[in-house]
Amino acid sequence: MVSHTGPLVKGVVDALHAIETAHSTPTSDMTSSHPTINTTLKSSLNSILTTMTAIESNMQAMWSQSKPADYTAYRTFIFGITSQPLFPDGVVYEGCFHNKPQHYRGESGANDSIIPLLDHLCEIPMPETPLTKILHEFRAYRPLPHREFLTYIREKSEEIGVQNYAVQDSETAVLFLRTLNHIRSFRWRHWLFAREYIIRRTPHPTATGGSPIVTWLPNQLAAVMELMVKIYDAHLAPKEGVAVVGNEDLIASHRKQVEPMMELVRDQKEKLAREVERWCQERGV
């Protein structure tokens, strides 16, 4: 999956540059008065979509290249120390850190930079929960250049308002929604992996990184779904008694492109909530 990230990074940087250029060019209507800029933005988003399709294709292949029943045989060896019942008081590395117990997190998909890159570009608001705090803690485990680059993307996206700019016309809003949908799809697959490889096969309460195994992934997955529904409802869904801004036929055409996707999102959103509630009840958490 990581081998495809060159075009992904370029697509993200090009998208930021296009929007930043639009902001620096005086105009009364950013979207309609910058055809070249908007063409660049749409091209950048399409590049991101193409790359994420390749990445997810590789991710999907994991089902055919591995055996869920065998995962627990070696899972213990990638556990960390933080929040693990095996190490309630941490681990002392003799002769290091003044012999004080250390608490390190173990292997986690949150250590990777692919999805956080898109999280920051799309300005996905994560809920204020202890689970999100864990997500932030994982940032410290990435290489310094990754941390610095992701911080730059997050700050620049917020500064120029990527999300607000991307929804100013229905065509770009569709591309933005599809970008969010890849984040959802990636996280949904990750949830399915966790469910089939781990949750169904062991009562151990924590993931290898030390996060709660049942609620950790749904915390981020639900945030993406919430944003998708919010954007669709605000910018593409028909509203009774509200005048349409722009070409009504064009907006309706764009709406039709994403309606099946949004139906899936709403169904998965409800299904996820039911699954998490059931697993929590069964495990007493």
Backbone torsions as a table, in degrees:
resi	resn	phi	psi	omega
1	MET	NA	-42.3	-176.4
2	VAL	-65.5	-25.6	-179.1
3	SER	-64.0	-16.7	-178.9
4	HIS	-93.8	0.8	-168.4
5	THR	-78.8	-11.5	176.2
6	GLY	-57.2	-55.5	177.8
7	PRO	-63.1	-29.0	178.6
8	LEU	-65.6	-47.5	178.7
9	VAL	-61.4	-43.3	179.3
10	LYS	-62.3	-41.7	179.2
11	GLY	-61.7	-41.4	179.5
12	VAL	-65.4	-47.3	-178.8
13	VAL	-64.6	-41.6	178.8
14	ASP	-64.5	-37.8	178.4
15	ALA	-64.2	-43.7	178.6
16	LEU	-63.1	-42.1	-178.9
17	HIS	-64.1	-40.2	-179.8
18	ALA	-62.5	-44.4	-178.4
19	ILE	-71.0	-39.6	178.6
20	GLU	-63.1	-39.2	177.1
21	THR	-63.0	-40.0	178.4
22	ALA	-62.3	-40.6	-179.9
23	HIS	-66.9	-30.1	-176.7
24	SER	-86.0	-4.9	179.5
25	THR	-105.1	114.1	-178.1
26	PRO	-59.2	132.0	176.6
27	THR	-167.8	154.0	179.0
28	SER	-83.6	-20.6	-178.7
29	ASP	-140.0	98.3	-171.7
30	MET	-56.4	-45.6	-171.2
31	THR	-73.3	-47.3	-174.9
32	SER	-76.8	-21.9	-175.6
33	SER	-95.8	2.0	-179.6
34	HIS	-128.0	65.7	-177.2
35	PRO	-60.0	-39.1	-179.4
36	THR	-66.5	-43.7	179.6
37	ILE	-62.8	-43.6	-178.3
38	ASN	-69.4	-32.7	175.3
39	THR	-63.7	-40.7	177.6
40	THR	-64.5	-42.7	179.8
41	LEU	-63.1	-46.4	-179.7
42	LYS	-64.5	-37.8	176.9
43	SER	-64.1	-39.6	179.4
44	SER	-65.6	-44.0	178.7
45	LEU	-65.1	-38.9	177.3
46	ASN	-64.5	-36.2	176.8
47	SER	-64.3	-41.0	177.2
48	ILE	-62.1	-43.5	-179.6
49	LEU	-62.8	-43.3	179.7
50	THR	-62.7	-43.8	-179.1
51	THR	-66.5	-42.2	-179.9
52	MET	-66.6	-30.8	175.3
53	THR	-62.3	-42.4	178.0
54	ALA	-66.8	-41.1	-179.9
55	ILE	-63.5	-44.7	-179.1
56	GLU	-70.6	-28.4	175.4
57	SER	-63.8	-41.7	174.9
58	ASN	-64.2	-40.0	179.9
59	MET	-63.7	-42.2	-179.0
60	GLN	-63.3	-30.9	-179.0
61	ALA	-65.1	-17.3	179.8
62	MET	-60.4	-29.9	-179.2
63	TRP	-62.8	-36.3	-176.9
64	SER	-89.4	-11.6	-176.0
65	GLN	-106.7	3.4	-178.6
66	SER	-146.6	164.7	-177.2
67	LYS	-119.0	112.8	-179.0
68	PRO	-52.7	-38.2	-176.2
69	ALA	-66.6	-21.5	-177.1
70	ASP	-91.9	-11.7	-173.8
71	TYR	-60.5	-41.7	-176.9
72	THR	-65.5	-16.7	-179.1
73	ALA	-65.2	-30.2	-179.6
74	TYR	-123.0	2.5	-177.6
75	ARG	-60.2	-35.0	-179.3
76	THR	-54.6	-32.7	-173.4
77	PHE	-77.2	-7.8	177.0
78	ILE	-113.0	10.1	174.3
79	PHE	-67.0	150.7	171.7
80	GLY	-97.0	-158.0	-177.3
81	ILE	-108.7	-38.1	-175.7
82	THR	-62.4	130.1	175.3
83	SER	60.2	23.7	178.1
84	GLN	-103.5	128.2	177.7
85	PRO	-56.6	-25.3	179.1
86	LEU	-65.7	-27.4	-176.5
87	PHE	-131.8	67.4	-175.1
88	PRO	-63.6	-25.6	-178.0
89	ASP	-111.7	15.9	-178.1
90	GLY	81.4	-169.7	-179.7
91	VAL	-130.8	132.5	176.6
92	VAL	-92.5	123.9	173.9
93	TYR	-96.6	103.8	-171.4
94	GLU	-55.2	128.2	179.6
95	GLY	84.0	-0.1	-179.3
96	CYS	-122.8	150.7	176.1
97	PHE	54.5	35.4	-180.0
98	HIS	55.8	31.4	178.9
99	ASN	57.8	28.1	176.4
100	LYS	-93.4	141.9	-178.5
101	PRO	-58.9	139.2	177.9
102	GLN	-110.4	150.9	-179.7
103	HIS	-129.7	98.1	179.6
104	TYR	-107.1	144.9	174.1
105	ARG	-82.1	154.6	-179.4
106	GLY	-94.0	-165.9	-179.2
107	GLU	-60.0	138.5	178.0
108	SER	-156.1	146.0	173.7
109	GLY	-61.0	-22.0	179.6
110	ALA	-68.0	-15.1	176.9
111	ASN	-73.0	-21.7	-177.6
112	ASP	-74.4	164.3	-175.0
113	SER	-111.2	-2.8	-175.3
114	ILE	-64.1	-59.4	-176.5
115	ILE	-71.8	-40.2	174.6
116	PRO	-56.4	-33.3	177.2
117	LEU	-59.0	-45.8	-179.6
118	LEU	-75.2	-32.7	174.0
119	ASP	-54.7	-46.5	-176.8
120	HIS	-71.8	-40.9	178.3
121	LEU	-59.6	-44.9	-175.2
122	CYS	-85.8	-1.3	178.9
123	GLU	54.6	50.1	179.8
124	ILE	-73.9	119.4	-179.1
125	PRO	-79.8	117.1	177.0
126	MET	-86.0	144.6	-178.7
127	PRO	-65.8	151.3	177.7
128	GLU	-80.3	83.7	-178.8
129	THR	-133.9	161.9	174.4
130	PRO	-58.4	-28.0	179.1
131	LEU	-66.9	-37.7	177.0
132	THR	-68.7	-33.7	176.5
133	LYS	-59.9	-40.2	177.1
134	ILE	-62.8	-41.2	178.6
135	LEU	-56.7	-42.5	179.1
136	HIS	-67.2	-35.1	179.9
137	GLU	-63.5	-33.0	-179.2
138	PHE	-66.1	-19.7	-179.5
139	ARG	-58.9	-34.5	-177.2
140	ALA	-67.6	-14.1	-177.3
141	TYR	-90.3	-5.1	179.1
142	ARG	-85.2	155.9	174.9
143	PRO	-58.5	149.4	-176.8
144	LEU	-54.1	-45.3	178.9
145	PRO	-60.0	-35.0	177.0
146	HIS	-65.2	-45.2	-178.5
147	ARG	-61.8	-44.7	-178.4
148	GLU	-66.2	-40.7	-179.3
149	PHE	-67.8	-44.1	179.7
150	LEU	-64.6	-37.4	176.3
151	THR	-62.7	-42.1	177.9
152	TYR	-61.2	-45.8	-179.3
153	ILE	-62.3	-43.7	-179.6
154	ARG	-62.5	-47.6	-176.7
155	GLU	-68.8	-40.2	-179.7
156	LYS	-68.3	-40.1	179.0
157	SER	-61.5	-42.0	178.7
158	GLU	-67.8	-39.4	-177.5
159	GLU	-62.9	-45.2	-175.3
160	ILE	-95.7	-5.8	175.9
161	GLY	67.8	60.4	-178.9
162	VAL	-55.5	-47.5	-175.5
163	GLN	-63.0	-45.4	-179.6
164	ASN	-64.1	-38.9	-179.4
165	TYR	-69.3	-40.2	-173.5
166	ALA	-68.7	-17.8	-177.5
167	VAL	-104.4	13.0	-177.5
168	GLN	-78.6	-15.5	170.2
169	ASP	-137.0	152.2	-169.9
170	SER	-67.2	-31.5	-179.6
171	GLU	-66.7	-45.7	178.9
172	THR	-69.5	-34.0	177.4
173	ALA	-60.7	-38.0	177.5
174	VAL	-64.7	-44.4	178.7
175	LEU	-62.7	-39.2	178.9
176	PHE	-66.1	-42.5	177.2
177	LEU	-62.1	-39.1	179.1
178	ARG	-67.6	-33.4	175.1
179	THR	-64.4	-45.9	175.8
180	LEU	-60.2	-36.1	-178.4
181	ASN	-65.5	-32.1	175.8
182	HIS	-68.2	-36.7	176.0
183	ILE	-64.0	-43.8	177.0
184	ARG	-61.0	-47.2	-177.5
185	SER	-62.4	-42.3	177.9
186	PHE	-60.5	-47.8	-178.1
187	ARG	-69.5	-32.0	177.3
188	TRP	-64.8	-43.9	176.9
189	ARG	-61.1	-42.4	178.9
190	HIS	-59.7	-41.3	177.7
191	TRP	-62.6	-42.2	178.9
192	LEU	-63.9	-39.1	175.8
193	PHE	-59.3	-49.9	-178.4
194	ALA	-61.2	-40.3	-178.7
195	ARG	-66.5	-48.0	-174.2
196	GLU	-81.7	-34.2	-177.3
197	TYR	-84.8	-28.6	-170.5
198	ILE	-122.8	-62.3	-169.4
199	ILE	-59.2	-41.2	-179.2
200	ARG	-72.6	-12.8	-169.4
201	ARG	-117.3	-7.8	179.6
202	THR	-153.1	144.3	177.1
203	PRO	-87.1	2.5	-178.5
204	HIS	-56.0	129.1	-169.2
205	PRO	-78.0	-16.2	-173.9
206	THR	-121.7	152.1	174.4
207	ALA	-76.8	172.6	-176.5
208	THR	-61.3	-29.4	178.9
209	GLY	-82.5	-5.9	178.5
210	GLY	98.9	3.5	177.9
211	SER	-86.8	155.7	178.4
212	PRO	-61.0	124.0	-169.7
213	ILE	-64.9	-32.2	-175.8
214	VAL	-84.3	-40.4	-170.0
215	THR	-101.2	-13.0	-173.6
216	TRP	-63.0	-59.5	-178.9
217	LEU	-64.3	-41.7	178.2
218	PRO	-60.5	-26.0	178.2
219	ASN	-58.8	-47.0	-179.8
220	GLN	-79.0	-37.6	-179.3
221	LEU	-62.5	-44.5	-179.8
222	ALA	-63.8	-33.5	-179.4
223	ALA	-64.4	-40.0	178.6
224	VAL	-66.3	-44.5	180.0
225	MET	-61.8	-41.4	179.2
226	GLU	-60.3	-43.3	-179.1
227	LEU	-67.0	-39.4	178.6
228	MET	-60.9	-45.8	179.2
229	VAL	-62.9	-42.1	-179.1
230	LYS	-62.0	-45.5	-178.3
231	ILE	-68.2	-44.3	179.5
232	TYR	-61.0	-48.1	-177.5
233	ASP	-63.3	-35.1	-175.7
234	ALA	-81.6	-30.6	-169.1
235	HIS	-121.5	-15.6	-177.2
236	LEU	-127.2	-32.5	-176.8
237	ALA	-66.5	141.3	177.6
238	PRO	-66.1	139.9	-178.9
239	LYS	-123.5	122.5	-178.7
240	GLU	-66.0	128.1	177.1
241	GLY	79.8	5.6	-179.9
242	VAL	-112.9	127.7	-179.2
243	ALA	-69.3	139.8	179.2
244	VAL	-80.9	131.4	176.9
245	VAL	-94.9	116.7	-178.2
246	GLY	108.3	-170.5	-179.3
247	ASN	-73.3	111.1	-174.3
248	GLU	-62.1	-40.7	-179.9
249	ASP	-65.6	-39.3	-179.8
250	LEU	-66.7	-43.8	178.7
251	ILE	-62.7	-41.2	178.7
252	ALA	-63.3	-38.1	178.2
253	SER	-64.6	-43.0	178.6
254	HIS	-67.2	-38.0	177.7
255	ARG	-60.2	-42.5	-178.0
256	LYS	-62.1	-31.0	-179.0
257	GLN	-64.8	-32.7	-173.2
258	VAL	-107.5	-4.7	-178.5
259	GLU	-57.9	-45.0	177.9
260	PRO	-62.0	-38.1	177.7
261	MET	-62.3	-44.2	-178.2
262	MET	-70.0	-32.1	175.4
263	GLU	-63.0	-41.8	176.8
264	LEU	-63.2	-42.0	-179.8
265	VAL	-60.4	-45.9	-178.9
266	ARG	-65.5	-39.2	178.4
267	ASP	-65.0	-45.1	-179.4
268	GLN	-67.4	-33.8	178.7
269	LYS	-60.7	-45.7	178.6
270	GLU	-69.1	-41.8	-179.7
271	LYS	-62.7	-43.1	-180.0
272	LEU	-61.0	-44.9	-179.8
273	ALA	-60.7	-41.4	179.1
274	ARG	-66.5	-42.6	-179.2
275	GLU	-63.4	-46.1	-179.0
276	VAL	-63.0	-42.5	178.8
277	GLU	-61.6	-42.3	-179.3
278	ARG	-66.0	-46.5	-179.7
279	TRP	-64.2	-37.6	179.3
280	CYS	-65.1	-41.8	179.0
281	GLN	-65.4	-42.6	-179.1
282	GLU	-65.1	-31.5	-177.2
283	ARG	-99.3	-2.6	178.2
284	GLY	68.5	36.2	179.9
285	VAL	-120.8	NA	NA
